[in-house]
Amino acid sequence: MQKFDIAIIGGGASGLMCANCLSHSFSVAIVDANPLGKKLLATGNGRCNFTNVNISVDKYNTSMVKKYIEVFDNKNTINFFEKIGIPSFSDEEGRVYPLSESAKDIQSALIRNINAVHIPQNATKITRKNDFEINLSNGEKIWAKKVIMACGNKGLRELLSYFNLPIEREETMLCGFKVQSFDKNLFGLRENAVVRVKPLDFEERGQIQFRKDGISGIVIFNLSAKLDNRIKYPFEIVCELLPDISEKQLTTLLKDRCARCENLYVKDCLLGILKLEMAKYILKASKVINLERKLSQLTDKEIDEIVKNIKNLKLLCKEKYDDGQVLSGGIKLENLRDLESKIKGLYFCGETTNVYGVCGGYNLQWAWSSGYFLANKLNKDSEVKKAGL
Ligand SMILES: Cc1cc2nc3c(=O)[nH]c(=O)nc-3n(C[C@H](O)[C@H](O)[C@H](O)COP(=O)(O)OP(=O)(O)OC[C@H]3O[C@@H](n4cnc5c(N)ncnc54)[C@H](O)[C@@H]3O)c2cc1C
């Protein structure tokens, strides 16, 4: 019979942080069918953007993260990783990466110091008599005095259905959108733009990535994190292409080239200004016809329309892609006390809580902060108990 002081369900970012801090003072099992830290390999495009130098509460969906991040913030995170052999650097956006730019190094460093049993199975149901009983995907069971839920919130409700806790269904967050009447020729383009969504007062500059039938990229992921009930599908986003030149400058540039470039045709009017496929799209959206005319024949009205479409490119988002970076849902922080649920000994961290932040290292920071906070609390409680206080 395998019995442990603590079972950590999920060996991802938050679970590994807990295991690092707890596995030298308690007997710990990490239950996860996947190799420990596997998901970290995909983060930051394989470079693992593990925190941000500009961590602040307003980057999250709830200000209740404050208490936890104050205990273990971005500086603590950077120090922690330095101590376990990972020096880091930050880019101009404040995103922090390992110096080697290798997520694999983060994964290896987190695993290296753990003194726990890895049980390579998924937990399928958790119940409690005296101890917690954890059913595994191979039909076996293990028992633990305390359980830390660190498995993200996919299937969390079903896993914990025995306890009747207020767990919200998962929903994709930090994701792209499918676009109505999408022009497939844009597939593969990356365009710098300022993205605006009026009802949300959303305005952010970044790179839009055009997919087979929609858009993604960090700026779009951040937009997805801001959606609320002011938005109904389909909703309009307005993209200002060529954000470094004003409408007036662009108009002057086009008029000037009409006057000077005798050998160009209307179809070439955006040559060298926009990528070819985007230029074709803009001309179509601007309803410019007869593209074989000499450029000098392009009218002022047509130029105005082209400029308007470049500076206010409208896309109608009809639904989310389901391959987001984060799942919202899980248990709300207001339903936990220091990350412990109303079921004594049952704790939550990382994505099992209904916390998410914008892109840039904020989500992993939440995994580290909540994991550390929890482990610190359990270590302290145990010291108090040992000292008979
Ligand atoms: C492609 C991608 C890129 C990302 N890049 C970044 C980034 O650069 N920076 C950033 O801050 N955030 C990034 N994120 C988000 C970040 O990865 C998550 O916020 C973070 O991993 C959450 O940590 P966690 O410990 O809560 O869960 P996870 O890291 O998801 O770990 C959960 C673990 O639980 C296991 N598990 C699931 N169900 C069970 C079960 N029933 N029984 C046992 N084990 C189970 C899983 O196998 C997994 O190992 C990215 C996400 C994705 C998808």
The ligand as an SDF file (V2000), in Angstrom:
LIG
                    3D

 53 58  0  0  0  0  0  0  0  0999 V2000
    2.0440   26.5930  -26.0310 C   0  0  0  0  0  0  0  0  0  0  0  0
    2.0880   27.2780  -24.7080 C   0  0  0  0  0  0  0  0  0  0  0  0
    3.0500   28.2220  -24.4660 C   0  0  0  0  0  0  0  0  0  0  0  0
    3.0740   28.8930  -23.2320 C   0  0  0  0  0  0  0  0  0  0  0  0
    4.0580   29.7940  -23.0120 N   0  0  0  0  0  0  0  0  0  0  0  0
    4.1010   30.4470  -21.8380 C   0  0  0  0  0  0  0  0  0  0  0  0
    5.1620   31.3450  -21.5360 C   0  0  0  0  0  0  0  0  0  0  0  0
    6.1220   31.4750  -22.3110 O   0  0  0  0  0  0  0  0  0  0  0  0
    5.1150   32.0120  -20.3600 N   0  0  0  0  0  0  0  0  0  0  0  0
    4.1140   31.8400  -19.4500 C   0  0  0  0  0  0  0  0  0  0  0  0
    4.1300   32.4880  -18.4020 O   0  0  0  0  0  0  0  0  0  0  0  0
    3.1080   30.9560  -19.6810 N   0  0  0  0  0  0  0  0  0  0  0  0
    3.1040   30.2520  -20.8350 C   0  0  0  0  0  0  0  0  0  0  0  0
    2.1110   29.3460  -21.0510 N   0  0  0  0  0  0  0  0  0  0  0  0
    1.1420   29.0670  -19.9580 C   0  0  0  0  0  0  0  0  0  0  0  0
    1.8030   28.1640  -18.9000 C   0  0  0  0  0  0  0  0  0  0  0  0
    2.3660   27.0420  -19.5410 O   0  0  0  0  0  0  0  0  0  0  0  0
    0.7880   27.7050  -17.8570 C   0  0  0  0  0  0  0  0  0  0  0  0
    0.1940   28.8310  -17.2770 O   0  0  0  0  0  0  0  0  0  0  0  0
    1.4600   26.8900  -16.7630 C   0  0  0  0  0  0  0  0  0  0  0  0
    2.1200   25.7660  -17.3060 O   0  0  0  0  0  0  0  0  0  0  0  0
    0.4400   26.4220  -15.7340 C   0  0  0  0  0  0  0  0  0  0  0  0
    1.1090   25.6480  -14.7770 O   0  0  0  0  0  0  0  0  0  0  0  0
    0.3460   24.5260  -13.9610 P   0  0  0  0  0  0  0  0  0  0  0  0
    1.3270   23.8890  -13.0760 O   0  0  0  0  0  0  0  0  0  0  0  0
   -0.8820   25.0600  -13.3620 O   0  0  0  0  0  0  0  0  0  0  0  0
   -0.1730   23.4800  -15.0540 O   0  0  0  0  0  0  0  0  0  0  0  0
    0.6310   22.6940  -16.1580 P   0  0  0  0  0  0  0  0  0  0  0  0
    1.9800   23.2390  -16.3490 O   0  0  0  0  0  0  0  0  0  0  0  0
   -0.3120   22.6130  -17.3080 O   0  0  0  0  0  0  0  0  0  0  0  0
    0.7940   21.2500  -15.5370 O   0  0  0  0  0  0  0  0  0  0  0  0
   -0.2900   20.4150  -15.3000 C   0  0  0  0  0  0  0  0  0  0  0  0
    0.2410   18.9830  -15.2490 C   0  0  0  0  0  0  0  0  0  0  0  0
   -0.8080   18.1490  -14.7690 O   0  0  0  0  0  0  0  0  0  0  0  0
   -0.8340   16.9640  -15.5020 C   0  0  0  0  0  0  0  0  0  0  0  0
   -2.1980   16.4410  -15.3980 N   0  0  0  0  0  0  0  0  0  0  0  0
   -3.3330   16.8600  -16.0170 C   0  0  0  0  0  0  0  0  0  0  0  0
   -4.3850   16.1290  -15.6170 N   0  0  0  0  0  0  0  0  0  0  0  0
   -3.9170   15.2270  -14.7340 C   0  0  0  0  0  0  0  0  0  0  0  0
   -4.5230   14.1950  -13.9800 C   0  0  0  0  0  0  0  0  0  0  0  0
   -5.8320   13.9080  -14.0620 N   0  0  0  0  0  0  0  0  0  0  0  0
   -3.7400   13.4400  -13.1640 N   0  0  0  0  0  0  0  0  0  0  0  0
   -2.4110   13.6970  -13.0460 C   0  0  0  0  0  0  0  0  0  0  0  0
   -1.7830   14.6730  -13.7540 N   0  0  0  0  0  0  0  0  0  0  0  0
   -2.5390   15.4210  -14.5820 C   0  0  0  0  0  0  0  0  0  0  0  0
   -0.3910   17.3670  -16.9080 C   0  0  0  0  0  0  0  0  0  0  0  0
    0.1760   16.2430  -17.5780 O   0  0  0  0  0  0  0  0  0  0  0  0
    0.6480   18.4460  -16.6000 C   0  0  0  0  0  0  0  0  0  0  0  0
    1.9480   17.9140  -16.5230 O   0  0  0  0  0  0  0  0  0  0  0  0
    2.0940   28.6260  -22.2480 C   0  0  0  0  0  0  0  0  0  0  0  0
    1.1200   27.6600  -22.5090 C   0  0  0  0  0  0  0  0  0  0  0  0
    1.1120   26.9750  -23.7080 C   0  0  0  0  0  0  0  0  0  0  0  0
    0.0610   25.9350  -23.9680 C   0  0  0  0  0  0  0  0  0  0  0  0
  1  2  1  0
  2  3  1  0
  2 52  2  0
  3  4  2  0
  4  5  1  0
  4 50  1  0
  5  6  2  0
  6  7  1  0
  6 13  1  0
  7  8  2  0
  7  9  1  0
  9 10  1  0
 10 11  2  0
 10 12  1  0
 12 13  2  0
 13 14  1  0
 14 15  1  0
 14 50  1  0
 15 16  1  0
 16 17  1  0
 16 18  1  0
 18 19  1  0
 18 20  1  0
 20 21  1  0
 20 22  1  0
 22 23  1  0
 23 24  1  0
 24 25  2  0
 24 26  1  0
 24 27  1  0
 27 28  1  0
 28 29  2  0
 28 30  1  0
 28 31  1  0
 31 32  1  0
 32 33  1  0
 33 34  1  0
 33 48  1  0
 34 35  1  0
 35 36  1  0
 35 46  1  0
 36 37  1  0
 36 45  1  0
 37 38  2  0
 38 39  1  0
 39 40  1  0
 39 45  2  0
 40 41  1  0
 40 42  2  0
 42 43  1  0
 43 44  2  0
 44 45  1  0
 46 47  1  0
 46 48  1  0
 48 49  1  0
 50 51  2  0
 51 52  1  0
 52 53  1  0
M  END
$$$$
